[in-house]
Amino acid sequence: MKKIILSLSLIAITTSLAPISEAYAEEDVARRICEYVAANDKNRLRTYLRTKKIRIRSVFDDIKCNGDNILIFAAKSNALEAGEFIIGKVPAKKVSANIDALIAHSAHLAEEAKERVK
């Protein structure tokens, strides 16, 4: 009887902690993506996204780096390779919505965005 009660309480504890773990995991993913963009490390960014099975287009609206979306953050960080990668993966409508902000921070990424929207 004690074994059953112990096992049931152990199961209850582990299932109640699962949502907390997922919240930390999502926060860690966003932090890692921001770190790779800030370091302008396109290859590590691509590898990380591939191992986590994440598409930039699906998390673009959710991830904020220093209060900006990852494309504007790349422009502010002068991360040209990472910014070009993001421009190529994000839908053209979202890229066109960010062109004005890109012009203010990075002329190179603004030109890439204009080419993508055409």
Secondary structure, 3 states (H helix, E strand, C coil): CHHHHHHHHHHHHHHHHHHHHHHHHHHHHHHHHHHHHHCCCHHHHHHHHHHHCCCHHHHCCCCEECCEEHHHHHHHCCCHHHHHHHHHHCCHHHHHHCHHHHHHHCHHHHHHHHHHHC
